[in-house]
Amino acid sequence: MMPILESYVAPPLLPPPPPPPLPPANVLLASVSEKTVGVGGRVGMDRRGPFSVTELRGIRLDAVARYELWAHTPAEVGQVVEDLISNLLTDRDSLRTRGFLRVDLKSVEATENVFAEDAWRQAVKFDVLFEFPYFDTDGAESLIARIPIDINSEFNESTIVVDEMARWDNEEAPALEVRGRERIGALTALAFIPALQPAGKVIVRRTFDGASGAPATHTTLTSFIAAVSGDNPIERHSEIVFASLKGFLEAVATFNITDDALTKMSEDGVPDPVIGLLENIKNVEVQGQGDFLTLVEDTIGFGDTTTHQAVILKHAAILDPIILGDWDANGILDQYTAVERRINPAINLSTVSDRLEVAFEHPELTEVAVVYLRVSSGPST
């Protein structure tokens, strides 16, 4: 909350006064109290695509923010106060998206002549109600992908309960297999790859029981989806093989540069001229990391794309990362990248003999890593 309030008395919103120098304008909390949010601080579940990953909790603060402003004359300090009030109240809608549920002018104190500084000072107070959301995994180390069940009977039976989800790690990597009747409108993955990329191919296949001959092959996920989607697909026995898990995840990723993404890129050091150029491709959704970087390079040039690639990819991804568990046992919670590919029209597995498979080449990932895969009837964002 405080860095946002402080930004209103910092350049460019509030340029420093001309010489001689004066004490800096500042803001402090004259009072603050905590309010309840939701039920016991819980307001819902946070999701990454179709994954319910963490509880969404919140803290709400009811506070009085007191700004102290300086200038060389009474008229100048009055103008600074007027500008501050105008900026804050004009921005109330945008501030609401950043957590400020209320921003109201409370009082404007009298102007003071500070002889020691040969300057004039004035204070203004605002009532603010701020909500800070945060995520809580409740100590969860992973998501539930399979439930093994041992049946205590004379036959010593067992089974495994699964849904449209699979988990791959360095211990096992069972294929994700979805049978009809099902409409698949999105493929989503959560991936934690802390060091070396696992070696091995990823095979995505749409087929049916009794299919004969080799499946039709595709070189891009876009062409594969175009061939197998819709109520009357061009191909029912088709596949695409990715040379690596990295290539598969990059193809599944979808990117969209929004106003919020541009703000975060700027905060992470992308210069204003580059931000201005990226405005030209704002709200253009692009599927596949390669195609997205090509669009970015065409917009801002090769050099700036190379320099700022990591920041742009991070903030333009349509799904935010998530913290979950410590699979590599290094004492640091693991950050999972979330990627999602929207499929429209959906892949229609119209009969129980139709199926979609996503398989890894080896029985397990060849490096310490975790990947969750899930299909759903449609995108969740």
C-alpha positions as CSV (number, residue, x, y, z in Angstrom):
1,M,0.0,0.0,0.0
2,M,2.7,2.5,1.0
3,P,4.7,2.5,-2.3
4,I,1.6,3.3,-4.2
5,L,0.7,6.2,-1.9
6,E,4.3,7.4,-2.0
7,S,4.3,7.5,-5.8
8,Y,1.9,10.5,-5.7
9,V,4.6,12.7,-4.1
10,A,7.5,11.5,-6.3
11,P,8.4,12.4,-9.9
12,P,6.8,12.5,-12.4
13,L,3.6,13.2,-10.5
14,L,5.3,15.7,-8.2
15,P,8.5,17.2,-9.5
16,P,10.9,18.6,-6.9
17,P,10.6,22.4,-6.2
18,P,13.3,24.7,-7.7
19,P,16.3,25.6,-5.5
20,P,17.0,26.3,-2.8
21,P,16.3,22.7,-1.7
22,L,13.5,21.8,0.6
23,P,12.6,18.8,2.7
24,P,11.1,16.1,0.6
25,A,7.4,15.6,0.4
26,N,6.3,12.5,2.3
27,V,3.4,10.4,3.4
28,L,2.8,8.5,6.7
29,L,0.0,6.6,8.3
30,A,-1.8,8.8,11.0
31,S,-3.8,5.7,12.0
32,V,-4.4,2.2,10.8
33,S,-6.7,-0.7,11.9
34,E,-7.2,-4.2,10.5
35,K,-10.6,-5.3,9.2
36,T,-11.9,-8.8,8.5
37,V,-12.2,-10.1,4.9
38,G,-14.5,-13.0,3.9
39,V,-14.8,-15.8,6.4
40,G,-11.8,-16.0,8.6
41,G,-9.7,-14.1,6.0
42,R,-10.6,-16.6,3.3
43,V,-12.3,-15.2,0.2
44,G,-12.1,-18.1,-2.3
45,M,-9.8,-20.4,-4.3
46,D,-7.1,-19.1,-6.6
47,R,-6.8,-21.0,-9.9
48,R,-4.3,-21.4,-12.7
49,G,-6.5,-22.4,-15.6
50,P,-8.5,-25.4,-14.5
51,F,-6.2,-26.1,-11.5
52,S,-7.5,-25.1,-8.0
53,V,-4.0,-24.4,-6.6
54,T,-4.3,-22.3,-3.4
55,E,-6.7,-20.6,-1.1
56,L,-7.2,-16.9,-1.8
57,R,-7.0,-14.9,1.5
58,G,-7.0,-11.2,2.3
59,I,-6.1,-8.5,4.8
60,R,-8.0,-5.3,4.8
61,L,-6.6,-2.1,6.3
62,D,-8.6,1.0,7.3
63,A,-6.1,3.9,7.5
64,V,-5.6,7.6,7.4
65,A,-2.7,8.7,5.1
66,R,-1.2,12.0,6.0
67,Y,0.8,13.8,3.2
68,E,3.2,16.6,4.1
69,L,4.1,18.9,1.3
70,W,6.6,21.8,1.0
71,A,7.1,24.9,-1.2
72,H,8.7,28.3,-1.2
73,T,5.5,30.4,-1.0
74,P,1.9,29.9,0.3
75,A,0.6,30.0,-3.3
76,E,3.0,27.3,-4.4
77,V,2.3,24.9,-1.6
78,G,-1.4,25.4,-2.1
79,Q,-1.0,24.5,-5.7
80,V,0.9,21.4,-4.8
81,V,-1.8,20.3,-2.4
82,E,-4.5,21.0,-5.0
83,D,-2.6,18.8,-7.6
84,L,-2.2,16.0,-5.1
85,I,-5.9,15.9,-4.3
86,S,-6.8,16.1,-7.9
87,N,-4.4,13.2,-8.9
88,L,-5.6,10.9,-6.1
89,L,-9.3,11.4,-6.5
90,T,-9.1,11.3,-10.3
91,D,-7.3,7.9,-10.0
92,R,-9.8,6.3,-7.7
93,D,-11.0,3.8,-10.3
94,S,-7.4,2.7,-11.3
95,L,-6.4,2.6,-7.6
96,R,-9.3,0.3,-6.9
97,T,-7.7,-2.3,-9.3
98,R,-4.6,-2.0,-7.2
99,G,-6.4,-2.8,-3.9
100,F,-7.8,0.6,-2.7
101,L,-11.5,0.0,-2.0
102,R,-11.9,3.6,-0.8
103,V,-9.9,6.9,-1.2
104,D,-11.6,10.0,0.3
105,L,-10.3,13.4,1.2
106,K,-10.5,13.7,5.0
107,S,-9.0,17.2,5.8
108,V,-6.6,19.9,4.6
109,E,-4.5,21.4,7.4
110,A,-3.6,25.1,7.6
111,T,-0.5,26.3,5.8
112,E,2.6,26.8,8.1
113,N,5.6,29.1,7.7
114,V,8.7,27.1,8.8
115,F,11.3,29.8,9.4
116,A,14.2,27.4,9.9
117,E,13.7,26.2,6.3
118,D,12.5,29.5,4.9
119,A,9.6,27.6,3.4
120,W,5.9,26.8,3.7
121,R,4.4,23.5,4.7
122,Q,0.9,22.1,4.4
123,A,-0.5,18.7,5.3
124,V,-3.5,16.9,3.8
125,K,-5.2,13.7,5.0
126,F,-7.0,10.9,3.1
127,D,-9.2,8.1,4.4
128,V,-8.2,4.9,2.6
129,L,-9.4,1.3,2.8
130,F,-6.9,-1.1,1.3
131,E,-7.3,-4.8,0.7
132,F,-4.1,-6.9,0.3
133,P,-4.8,-10.3,-1.3
134,Y,-2.4,-13.2,-0.7
135,F,-2.3,-16.9,-1.4
136,D,-2.0,-19.7,1.1
137,T,-1.3,-23.3,0.1
138,D,-2.0,-24.5,3.7
139,G,1.3,-26.4,3.5
140,A,0.3,-28.4,0.4
141,E,3.3,-30.0,-1.3
142,S,1.6,-30.9,-4.5
143,L,-1.7,-31.3,-6.3
144,I,-3.7,-34.5,-6.3
145,A,-3.4,-36.2,-9.7
146,R,-4.1,-39.8,-8.8
147,I,-5.6,-41.6,-5.8
148,P,-4.5,-45.2,-5.4
149,I,-7.1,-47.4,-3.7
150,D,-6.4,-50.8,-2.1
151,I,-9.6,-52.8,-1.6
152,N,-9.5,-55.1,1.5
153,S,-11.1,-58.2,0.1
154,E,-10.3,-61.8,-0.5
155,F,-9.1,-60.9,-4.0
156,N,-6.7,-58.2,-2.8
157,E,-7.9,-55.8,-5.5
158,S,-6.6,-52.3,-6.2
159,T,-7.4,-49.4,-8.5
160,I,-6.3,-45.9,-9.2
161,V,-8.8,-43.0,-9.5
162,V,-7.8,-40.3,-12.0
163,D,-9.5,-37.5,-13.9
164,E,-8.4,-35.4,-16.9
165,M,-5.0,-34.7,-15.2
166,A,-1.5,-36.2,-15.0
167,R,1.6,-35.5,-13.1
168,W,5.1,-36.1,-14.5
169,D,8.2,-36.0,-12.4
170,N,11.6,-37.7,-12.0
171,E,9.9,-40.8,-10.5
172,E,7.2,-41.5,-13.0
173,A,5.5,-39.9,-16.0
174,P,2.2,-41.6,-16.8
175,A,0.5,-40.5,-20.0
176,L,-2.5,-38.2,-19.8
177,E,-5.3,-40.0,-21.6
178,V,-8.8,-38.6,-22.1
179,R,-11.7,-40.5,-23.7
180,G,-15.0,-39.4,-25.1
181,R,-17.5,-38.3,-24.7
182,E,-15.6,-35.1,-24.0
183,R,-15.1,-31.7,-25.5
184,I,-11.6,-30.3,-25.0
185,G,-11.4,-26.5,-25.1
186,A,-8.0,-26.0,-23.3
187,L,-4.8,-27.7,-22.5
188,T,-3.1,-26.4,-19.3
189,A,0.3,-27.2,-17.7
190,L,2.1,-26.2,-14.5
191,A,5.8,-26.8,-14.7
192,F,8.6,-26.7,-12.2
193,I,12.0,-27.2,-13.9
194,P,14.7,-25.9,-11.5
195,A,17.9,-26.7,-13.4
196,L,18.5,-28.9,-16.4
197,Q,15.7,-29.5,-18.9
198,P,14.5,-33.1,-19.0
199,A,15.5,-34.9,-22.2
200,G,12.8,-36.7,-24.1
201,K,10.1,-36.2,-26.6
202,V,6.5,-35.3,-25.9
203,I,3.8,-36.9,-28.1
204,V,0.3,-35.4,-28.5
205,R,-2.0,-37.8,-30.3
206,R,-5.7,-37.7,-31.2
207,T,-6.9,-41.2,-32.1
208,F,-9.6,-43.8,-31.7
209,D,-9.8,-47.5,-30.9
210,G,-9.1,-49.6,-33.9
211,A,-7.2,-47.0,-35.8
212,S,-4.9,-48.6,-38.4
213,G,-1.7,-47.3,-39.9
214,A,0.5,-44.6,-38.8
215,P,-1.2,-41.4,-37.6
216,A,-1.0,-38.2,-39.7
217,T,1.9,-36.0,-38.5
218,H,2.1,-32.3,-38.0
219,T,5.0,-29.9,-37.3
220,T,3.2,-27.3,-35.3
221,L,0.6,-27.5,-32.6
222,T,-1.6,-25.0,-34.5
223,S,-1.9,-27.2,-37.6
224,F,-2.5,-30.3,-35.4
225,I,-5.3,-28.6,-33.5
226,A,-6.8,-27.3,-36.7
227,A,-6.9,-30.8,-38.2
228,V,-8.4,-32.6,-35.1
229,S,-10.8,-30.0,-33.7
230,G,-14.4,-29.3,-34.4
231,D,-17.5,-31.6,-34.7
232,N,-16.3,-33.0,-38.0
233,P,-12.5,-33.1,-37.8
234,I,-10.4,-33.4,-40.8
235,E,-8.3,-36.1,-39.0
236,R,-9.3,-38.5,-36.2
237,H,-5.9,-40.3,-36.2
238,S,-3.2,-37.7,-36.0
239,E,-0.2,-36.6,-33.8
240,I,2.5,-34.1,-33.3
241,V,5.9,-35.0,-31.7
242,F,7.8,-32.4,-29.8
243,A,11.6,-32.9,-29.6
244,S,11.7,-31.7,-26.0
245,L,9.5,-31.0,-23.0
246,K,10.7,-27.3,-23.3
247,G,9.4,-27.1,-26.9
248,F,6.0,-28.6,-25.8
249,L,5.5,-26.1,-23.0
250,E,6.5,-23.2,-25.2
251,A,3.9,-24.3,-27.8
252,V,1.2,-24.6,-25.2
253,A,1.9,-21.1,-23.8
254,T,-0.4,-18.2,-24.7
255,F,0.5,-14.5,-24.3
256,N,-1.4,-11.2,-24.2
257,I,0.1,-7.8,-23.4
258,T,-2.4,-6.0,-21.2
259,D,-2.2,-2.6,-19.4
260,D,-1.4,-4.4,-16.2
261,A,1.4,-6.3,-18.0
262,L,2.9,-3.1,-19.4
263,T,2.8,-1.6,-15.9
264,K,4.7,-4.5,-14.4
265,M,7.2,-4.5,-17.3
266,S,7.9,-0.9,-16.6
267,E,8.4,-1.6,-12.9
268,D,10.8,-4.4,-13.8
269,G,13.0,-2.0,-15.8
270,V,11.7,-2.1,-19.4
271,P,12.3,1.5,-20.6
272,D,9.4,3.9,-21.5
273,P,10.3,4.0,-25.3
274,V,10.0,0.2,-25.5
275,I,6.7,0.3,-23.4
276,G,5.4,2.8,-25.9
277,L,6.1,0.5,-28.8
278,L,4.6,-2.5,-27.0
279,E,1.4,-0.5,-26.7
280,N,0.9,-1.1,-30.4
281,I,0.4,-4.9,-29.8
282,K,-1.6,-4.5,-26.6
283,N,-4.5,-7.0,-26.2
284,V,-3.4,-9.1,-29.1
285,E,-3.5,-12.8,-27.9
286,V,-0.8,-14.9,-29.4
287,Q,-0.5,-18.7,-29.0
288,G,3.0,-20.2,-28.8
289,Q,6.1,-18.6,-27.5
290,G,7.9,-18.6,-30.8
291,D,5.1,-16.7,-32.6
292,F,4.8,-14.2,-29.7
293,L,8.5,-13.4,-29.7
294,T,8.4,-12.9,-33.5
295,L,5.6,-10.4,-33.0
296,V,7.5,-8.6,-30.2
297,E,10.7,-8.5,-32.3
298,D,8.8,-7.0,-35.3
299,T,7.5,-4.4,-32.9
300,I,10.5,-3.4,-30.8
301,G,13.5,-4.8,-32.7
302,F,15.9,-7.7,-32.2
303,G,18.1,-5.9,-29.6
304,D,15.4,-4.8,-27.2
305,T,13.6,-8.2,-27.6
306,T,16.8,-10.0,-26.6
307,T,17.5,-7.6,-23.7
308,H,14.0,-7.6,-22.2
309,Q,12.8,-11.1,-23.3
310,A,12.5,-12.7,-19.9
311,V,10.6,-9.8,-18.4
312,I,8.2,-9.5,-21.3
313,L,7.5,-13.3,-21.3
314,K,6.9,-13.3,-17.6
315,H,4.3,-10.5,-17.5
316,A,2.6,-11.2,-20.9
317,A,1.8,-14.8,-20.0
318,I,-2.0,-15.2,-19.5
319,L,-1.6,-17.3,-16.4
320,D,0.5,-16.2,-13.4
321,P,3.1,-18.5,-11.8
322,I,2.3,-20.3,-8.5
323,I,4.4,-21.3,-5.5
324,L,3.9,-24.9,-4.3
325,G,6.0,-27.4,-2.3
326,D,9.7,-28.1,-2.3
327,W,10.2,-31.0,-4.7
328,D,13.9,-30.4,-5.2
329,A,14.4,-30.3,-1.4
330,N,16.6,-27.2,-1.4
331,G,14.7,-25.4,1.4
332,I,13.1,-23.0,-1.1
333,L,9.4,-23.2,-2.2
334,D,9.1,-24.1,-5.8
335,Q,7.8,-21.7,-8.4
336,Y,5.6,-23.3,-11.1
337,T,5.2,-21.7,-14.5
338,A,1.6,-21.9,-15.8
339,V,0.8,-22.2,-19.5
340,E,-2.5,-22.7,-21.3
341,R,-3.5,-23.3,-24.9
342,R,-7.1,-22.3,-25.8
343,I,-8.7,-24.7,-28.4
344,N,-11.6,-23.2,-30.4
345,P,-13.4,-24.9,-31.8
346,A,-13.0,-27.6,-29.2
347,I,-11.6,-31.1,-29.9
348,N,-14.8,-33.2,-29.9
349,L,-14.2,-36.8,-28.6
350,S,-17.7,-37.8,-29.7
351,T,-17.6,-41.5,-28.7
352,V,-16.0,-43.6,-26.0
353,S,-13.6,-45.0,-28.6
354,D,-12.1,-41.5,-29.3
355,R,-9.3,-40.4,-27.2
356,L,-6.6,-37.7,-26.7
357,E,-3.2,-38.7,-25.4
358,V,-0.3,-36.6,-24.1
359,A,2.7,-38.8,-23.4
360,F,6.4,-38.5,-22.4
361,E,8.9,-40.6,-24.2
362,H,10.4,-42.1,-21.0
363,P,8.8,-43.7,-18.0
364,E,9.9,-40.7,-15.9
365,L,11.5,-37.2,-16.4
366,T,15.2,-37.5,-16.8
367,E,15.9,-34.5,-14.4
368,V,14.5,-33.3,-11.1
369,A,11.3,-31.6,-12.3
370,V,7.5,-31.7,-12.0
371,V,4.8,-31.1,-14.7
372,Y,1.1,-31.2,-14.1
373,L,-1.1,-31.6,-17.3
374,R,-4.8,-31.1,-17.5
375,V,-7.4,-30.8,-20.2
376,S,-10.7,-29.0,-19.7
377,S,-13.9,-28.1,-21.6
378,G,-12.8,-24.5,-22.0
379,P,-10.3,-21.9,-20.9
380,S,-10.6,-20.6,-17.4
381,T,-9.3,-17.0,-18.0
